[in-house]
Amino acid sequence: MRTAYRVETVRAAEAELMARLPPGALMQRAAAGLAAACAGLLGRVYGARVVLLVGSGDNGGDALYAGARLARRGAGVSAVLLGSRAHEGGLAALRGAGGHVAEDPYAVLARADLVLDGITGIGGRGGLRPDAVAVVRAARDSGAVVVAVDLPSGVDADTGEVAGEAVRADATVTFGAYKPGLLIDPGRAYAGAVRLVGIGLRLPDEPELEALQHADVARLLPVPSGESDKYRRGVVGVVAGSARYPGAAVLAVSGALRGGAGAVRYVGPAGDAVIARHPETLVHSGPPAKAGRVQAWVIGPGLGDTPGVDDVLASDVPVLVDADGLRHLDPAAVRARPAPTVLTPHAGEAAALLGVAREDVEARRLDAVRELAGRYGATVLLKGSTTLVAAPEGPVRVNPTGTAWLATAGSGDVLSGLAGSLLAAGLAPRDAASAAAYLHGLAARHAARDAPIAAYDVAEALPAAWRGVFPDTGPARA
């Protein structure tokens, strides 16, 4: 599992470590890891042309010391000073190793093989200063590999927000811990490939952000045993679709069936369409309370104005609310439920629930998902370029498997059914939502290998996603 920490937490851990180390030792550790990563990207260091973009802070010092190490291995290293001052020890080390300060930044950038962004780092706020913008654009246009030191300059380390112009890196070498802004868009898109360099920090047990990986998801997924039957595996109820949107019901049921549900009870006006595609579905005309026993409900995809939300919320089992079910949702009614609730809005729906502009949600996704979870007392899966899962307590989870191919109508309906099936199987709401997002993204990657995809292709690829997260021995022996 990847974990990310806020700047203040990282700074406190750095201060604690520096108190136990000789002066400058921590920066040397960071610089050594940074230089090694740059050498790997260059392939051949001797004769390579490296340009350092150096700001006033320790981030610039890291770049200078790393540049000195590369210069000692035969690289031609030039520093472009962009701050009011430069780290004295780092500058002396660079010059001592044969590097120099560039008089004409554009001339050295035009010939660069690799550019190190050491302008601001994790302490920066807002976009790049005007004097740095032209230089950063020249670096990007040079064709050189751009490597950010700890964090692309101009990206907010705690939120991923980009308020103005920022460095777009091909790779980021970050020290001690991942920062939330490296894992959350829009900052994630600026970071490129991220490499973590350990420097010996002692960090709290509970991070700010978690990103599940294959092994984590494999531990969460329910695997049937010899004693399983359809009820033990979980029965999920799906209230979805309408005369106008019958396909939403089919897609939600598809996600639930391929999410491992023992059985799916469908309630709504699209029963004929559902049965035509999935004859194993148990169909009922409604209301939900009379449809039969379920371990979880999914309500909302394609629902239109069809009733049922209040009926489902009055139940004593976990409920997932999506799409049309989110309209006019009462926070007090959700908080008063005796069982867990999961909300799965996209940015527009989240903005409506919060009473803010969609752009505000997209720029500050971490703040938005936390606020929704607190306001509704629910687990919230915020869909989008970075899918986030927040519960009222505990770290936020960020999904690493998403792909732009999921920007297709109906893919959220599949996700709702999938997450509902995991709720019905007994997973905790945060685990069900985050495992579903992970499988959903993985399925889209499988489906989109050779061609554009539609939502039903994602549902069809879910079994491949399941197999992908387990060891070669397969889920039956995991």
C-alpha positions in Angstrom: 0.0 0.0 0.0 1.3 3.5 -0.8 0.8 6.1 1.9 0.9 9.8 1.6 1.4 12.5 4.3 0.8 16.2 4.6 3.7 18.7 4.5 3.4 19.5 8.2 3.8 15.8 9.1 6.7 15.3 6.8 8.4 18.5 8.1 8.0 17.3 11.7 9.5 13.9 10.9 12.4 15.6 9.1 13.1 17.9 12.0 13.1 14.9 14.4 15.5 13.0 12.2 17.8 16.0 11.6 18.2 16.4 15.4 19.8 12.9 15.4 22.0 13.3 12.3 25.1 15.4 11.6 24.3 18.8 9.9 23.5 18.4 6.2 23.3 14.6 6.3 19.6 14.5 5.5 20.0 16.6 2.4 22.9 14.4 1.3 20.7 11.4 1.6 18.0 13.0 -0.6 20.6 14.2 -3.1 22.2 10.8 -3.4 18.8 9.2 -4.2 17.9 12.0 -6.6 21.2 11.6 -8.5 20.8 7.9 -8.7 17.3 8.2 -10.2 18.6 10.8 -12.7 21.4 8.5 -13.7 18.9 5.7 -14.3 16.9 8.0 -16.6 19.9 9.2 -18.5 21.3 5.7 -19.0 24.8 7.1 -19.6 25.9 9.9 -17.3 29.3 10.7 -18.8 28.9 13.5 -21.4 25.2 14.1 -20.6 24.0 17.7 -20.3 22.1 18.4 -17.2 20.4 21.7 -16.2 19.3 22.5 -12.7 16.5 25.0 -12.1 17.4 26.2 -8.6 15.1 28.1 -6.2 16.0 29.7 -2.8 15.0 26.8 -0.5 16.2 23.4 0.4 14.6 22.0 -2.7 17.2 24.0 -4.7 19.9 22.6 -2.4 18.9 19.1 -3.1 19.1 19.8 -6.9 22.6 21.4 -6.5 24.1 18.5 -4.5 22.5 16.0 -6.9 24.0 18.0 -9.8 27.4 17.9 -8.1 27.2 14.1 -7.9 26.3 13.9 -11.6 29.1 16.3 -12.5 31.7 14.1 -10.7 30.5 11.2 -12.9 31.3 13.3 -16.1 28.0 15.1 -16.8 28.1 18.7 -17.9 26.0 20.4 -15.3 24.7 24.0 -15.4 22.6 25.7 -12.7 20.0 28.4 -13.5 19.4 30.4 -10.4 15.8 31.5 -10.1 15.5 32.6 -6.4 16.8 35.5 -4.4 19.6 33.3 -3.2 21.0 29.8 -3.6 21.9 27.2 -1.1 25.5 28.1 -0.3 26.8 24.6 0.4 25.1 23.1 -2.6 26.4 25.8 -4.9 29.9 25.3 -3.6 29.7 21.6 -4.1 28.5 22.0 -7.7 31.3 24.4 -8.6 33.8 22.1 -6.8 32.7 19.2 -9.0 33.1 21.2 -12.2 29.6 22.5 -12.7 28.8 26.2 -13.3 26.1 28.8 -13.1 24.6 29.5 -16.5 24.7 33.1 -17.7 22.1 32.4 -20.5 19.5 29.9 -19.3 17.9 29.5 -22.7 21.2 28.5 -24.3 21.9 25.7 -21.9 18.2 24.5 -21.9 18.3 24.2 -25.7 21.0 21.6 -25.4 19.9 19.8 -22.2 19.3 16.0 -21.9 17.8 16.3 -18.4 16.4 19.2 -16.5 16.0 19.1 -12.7 13.2 21.2 -11.3 14.3 22.4 -7.9 12.4 25.7 -7.8 10.0 25.5 -4.9 9.2 22.0 -3.7 6.7 21.0 -1.0 6.6 24.3 0.7 5.5 26.3 -2.3 2.0 27.8 -2.6 0.3 29.1 -5.7 1.7 28.9 -9.2 5.1 29.7 -10.5 6.4 33.2 -10.2 6.5 35.2 -13.4 10.3 35.2 -13.7 10.3 31.4 -13.6 7.5 30.8 -16.1 9.5 31.5 -19.3 12.4 29.3 -18.1 10.0 26.4 -17.3 8.3 26.7 -20.7 11.7 26.6 -22.4 12.6 23.5 -20.3 9.4 21.8 -21.4 10.0 22.7 -25.1 13.6 21.6 -25.1 12.7 17.9 -25.4 14.8 17.1 -22.3 13.6 14.8 -19.6 12.1 16.9 -16.8 12.6 15.6 -13.3 10.8 17.3 -10.4 12.6 17.4 -7.0 10.2 16.1 -4.4 7.2 17.8 -6.1 6.6 19.7 -9.4 7.0 23.4 -8.6 3.6 25.1 -8.7 1.6 22.0 -7.4 0.1 22.1 -3.9 1.7 19.2 -2.0 -1.3 18.7 0.3 -4.2 18.9 -2.2 -2.8 18.5 -5.8 -4.3 21.9 -6.6 -2.6 23.9 -9.4 -3.3 27.6 -9.0 -1.5 29.0 -12.0 1.4 27.7 -14.1 3.3 24.7 -12.8 6.1 22.4 -14.0 5.0 19.4 -16.0 7.5 16.7 -15.1 8.2 13.4 -16.9 9.2 12.0 -13.5 9.2 13.1 -9.8 11.6 11.9 -7.2 10.0 12.4 -3.8 11.7 12.0 -0.4 10.6 10.2 2.7 7.0 9.8 1.9 4.5 10.4 -0.9 2.7 13.7 -0.7 -1.1 13.8 -1.5 -0.6 16.2 -4.4 1.4 13.5 -6.2 -1.5 11.1 -6.1 -4.5 13.4 -6.7 -5.3 15.3 -9.9 -4.7 17.8 -11.2 -1.3 17.6 -9.5 -0.9 13.9 -10.3 -0.9 14.7 -14.0 2.0 17.1 -13.5 4.1 14.6 -11.6 4.7 12.0 -14.3 6.2 8.7 -13.0 6.8 9.0 -9.2 9.7 7.4 -7.4 10.0 7.4 -3.7 13.5 7.7 -2.1 13.6 6.5 1.5 15.6 8.9 3.8 14.8 7.3 7.2 11.7 9.3 8.4 9.6 8.0 11.2 6.0 8.7 10.2 2.7 8.3 12.0 0.9 5.0 11.6 -2.2 6.7 10.1 -1.4 8.5 6.9 -3.4 11.3 5.2 -4.0 9.2 2.1 -3.8 5.6 1.1 -3.5 4.0 -2.3 -4.3 0.3 -2.5 -2.3 -2.1 -4.5 -2.9 -5.6 -5.9 -2.1 -7.5 -2.6 -4.3 -5.1 -0.6 -7.3 -5.6 -2.8 -6.7 -9.4 -2.9 -7.0 -9.5 0.9 -10.3 -7.6 0.8 -12.1 -9.5 -2.0 -14.6 -12.2 -0.9 -13.8 -15.6 -2.2 -16.4 -18.4 -1.9 -15.7 -21.6 0.0 -17.1 -25.1 -0.2 -19.8 -24.0 2.3 -20.9 -21.0 0.3 -24.4 -20.5 -1.1 -26.0 -17.6 -2.8 -27.1 -16.0 0.4 -23.8 -16.4 2.1 -22.1 -14.8 -0.9 -24.5 -11.9 -0.6 -27.7 -10.8 -2.3 -27.7 -7.2 -3.6 -30.8 -5.3 -4.4 -30.7 -2.9 -7.4 -33.2 -0.1 -7.8 -32.3 1.5 -11.1 -33.4 2.3 -14.6 -36.6 3.9 -15.9 -38.6 3.9 -19.2 -36.1 6.5 -20.5 -33.0 4.8 -19.2 -33.5 1.0 -19.1 -29.8 0.5 -19.9 -28.7 1.9 -16.6 -30.5 -1.0 -14.9 -28.8 -3.5 -17.1 -25.4 -2.0 -16.5 -25.8 -1.8 -12.7 -27.0 -5.4 -12.6 -24.1 -6.4 -14.8 -21.6 -4.9 -12.3 -23.3 -6.6 -9.4 -23.3 -10.0 -11.0 -19.7 -9.8 -12.1 -18.8 -8.3 -8.7 -19.3 -11.7 -7.0 -22.9 -11.3 -5.8 -24.6 -14.6 -5.0 -27.8 -13.2 -6.4 -29.2 -9.9 -7.6 -32.8 -8.7 -6.9 -33.8 -6.0 -9.4 -36.6 -3.6 -8.6 -37.9 -1.2 -11.3 -39.5 -0.7 -14.6 -36.7 -2.1 -16.7 -37.2 -5.8 -15.7 -37.6 -7.0 -19.3 -34.4 -5.4 -20.4 -32.6 -6.9 -17.4 -33.9 -10.4 -17.9 -33.1 -10.3 -21.6 -29.4 -9.8 -20.7 -29.2 -11.5 -17.3 -31.9 -14.3 -16.9 -30.5 -15.2 -13.5 -31.7 -11.9 -12.0 -34.6 -12.0 -9.6 -37.0 -9.3 -10.8 -39.7 -7.5 -8.8 -42.0 -4.7 -9.7 -41.6 -3.0 -6.3 -41.7 -1.4 -3.9 -38.1 -2.3 -2.7 -39.4 -3.2 0.8 -41.4 -6.1 -0.7 -38.8 -7.4 -3.1 -37.3 -10.0 -0.7 -34.2 -10.3 1.5 -31.1 -8.5 0.5 -27.8 -7.8 2.3 -27.3 -4.4 0.5 -29.1 -2.0 -1.8 -27.9 0.0 -4.8 -30.2 2.8 -5.9 -30.0 5.6 -8.4 -28.5 4.8 -11.8 -31.0 6.0 -14.5 -33.7 6.3 -11.9 -35.2 9.5 -13.1 -38.1 10.5 -10.9 -39.0 6.9 -10.1 -39.7 6.7 -6.3 -37.8 4.3 -4.0 -35.0 6.3 -2.4 -36.8 6.9 0.9 -37.9 3.3 1.0 -34.4 2.0 0.6 -32.9 4.5 3.1 -35.4 3.2 5.6 -33.9 -0.3 5.4 -31.5 -1.7 8.0 -28.8 -2.9 5.5 -26.0 -1.0 3.8 -27.2 1.3 1.0 -25.2 2.7 -2.0 -26.8 5.9 -3.5 -25.7 7.0 -7.0 -26.8 9.3 -9.8 -30.5 10.3 -9.7 -30.7 9.0 -6.1 -28.4 11.7 -5.0 -30.8 14.5 -5.9 -32.4 16.2 -3.0 -30.7 13.8 -0.6 -31.2 14.9 3.0 -28.0 14.8 5.1 -30.0 14.3 8.3 -31.8 11.3 6.9 -28.6 9.7 5.9 -26.8 10.4 9.2 -29.8 8.9 11.1 -29.6 5.5 9.3 -28.9 2.5 11.5 -26.7 0.9 8.7 -23.9 2.3 6.6 -24.4 4.5 3.5 -22.1 4.9 0.5 -22.5 7.9 -1.8 -20.9 7.8 -5.3 -21.1 11.2 -6.9 -19.1 12.6 -9.8 -17.8 16.1 -9.6 -21.0 17.7 -10.8 -23.2 15.8 -8.4 -20.7 16.5 -5.5 -20.9 20.2 -6.3 -24.7 20.1 -6.2 -24.6 18.3 -2.8 -22.1 20.9 -1.4 -23.7 24.0 -3.0 -20.4 25.0 -4.8 -19.2 25.2 -8.4 -18.1 22.0 -10.2 -14.7 23.7 -10.8 -14.2 24.1 -7.1 -14.7 20.3 -6.6 -12.3 19.4 -9.4 -9.6 21.8 -8.2 -9.8 20.6 -4.5 -11.0 17.0 -4.7 -9.6 16.0 -1.3 -11.3 18.8 0.5 -14.6 18.1 -1.3 -14.7 14.3 -0.5 -13.8 14.9 3.1 -16.5 17.6 3.5 -19.2 15.3 1.9 -18.2 12.4 4.2 -18.5 14.6 7.3 -21.7 16.3 6.2 -23.6 13.1 5.4 -21.9 10.8 7.9 -21.3 8.4 5.0 -18.6 6.8 3.0 -18.1 8.9 -0.2 -16.6 7.7 -3.5 -15.9 10.8 -5.5 -15.6 9.7 -9.2 -13.4 11.5 -11.7 -9.9 11.8 -13.0 -8.7 10.7 -9.5 -11.3 8.6 -7.7 -11.2 9.2 -3.9 -12.9 7.3 -1.1 -13.5 9.0 2.2 -15.2 7.8 5.4 -16.1 10.1 8.3 -12.9 8.8 10.0 -9.6 7.4 8.8 -7.4 8.1 5.8 -8.8 9.0 2.4 -8.1 6.4 -0.2 -7.0 7.3 -3.7 -7.6 4.8 -6.6 -4.5 4.3 -8.7 -6.1 2.2 -11.5 -8.3 4.7 -13.2 -8.0 5.4 -16.9 -9.5 8.0 -19.2 -11.3 5.3 -21.1 -13.8 5.2 -18.2 -15.1 8.6 -19.4 -18.0 6.9 -21.1 -21.7 6.8 -20.5 -22.8 4.1 -18.0 -19.4 3.2 -16.5 -20.6 4.7 -13.2 -23.6 2.4 -13.3 -21.3 -0.6 -13.5 -19.2 0.7 -10.6 -22.3 1.1 -8.4 -23.4 -2.5 -9.0 -19.9 -3.8 -8.4 -19.6 -1.8 -5.1 -23.0 -2.9 -4.0 -22.1 -6.6 -4.5 -19.1 -6.1 -2.2 -21.2 -4.4 0.4 -23.6 -7.4 0.3 -20.7 -9.8 0.7 -19.9 -8.1 4.0 -17.1 -5.7 3.2 -16.9 -2.5 5.3 -18.1 0.5 3.3 -14.6 2.0 2.7 -13.2 -1.3 1.7 -16.1 -2.1 -0.6 -15.9 1.3 -2.3 -12.1 1.3 -2.7 -11.9 -2.3 -3.9 -14.7 -1.7 -6.4 -12.9 1.4 -7.8 -9.7 -0.5 -8.1 -11.3 -3.4 -10.0 -13.4 -1.1 -12.1 -10.3 0.8 -13.3 -8.4 -2.4 -13.8 -11.3 -3.8 -15.9 -11.3 -0.7 -18.1 -7.6 -1.2 -18.7 -8.1 -4.8 -19.7 -11.1 -3.8 -22.0 -9.3 -0.9 -23.6 -6.1 -2.6 -24.7 -6.9 -2.7 -28.3 -9.8 -0.3 -28.9 -12.2 2.3 -27.4 -14.7 0.8 -25.0 -18.3 1.2 -23.8 -19.6 0.7 -20.3 -20.7 -2.9 -20.9 -17.2 -3.8 -22.0 -16.0 -2.7 -18.5 -18.5 -5.1 -16.9 -17.5 -7.9 -19.2 -13.8 -7.4 -18.2 -14.4 -7.5 -14.5 -13.6 -11.3 -14.2 -10.2 -10.5 -15.8 -9.7 -7.8 -13.2 -10.5 -10.2 -10.4 -8.0 -12.7 -11.7 -5.4 -10.0 -12.1 -5.3 -9.1 -8.4 -4.7 -12.6 -7.2 -1.4 -14.6 -7.2 -0.9 -17.1 -10.0 -2.4 -19.8 -7.7 -5.7 -18.2 -8.2 -8.4 -17.0 -5.8 -9.5 -20.5 -4.8 -6.1 -21.1 -3.2 -5.2 -17.6 -2.2 
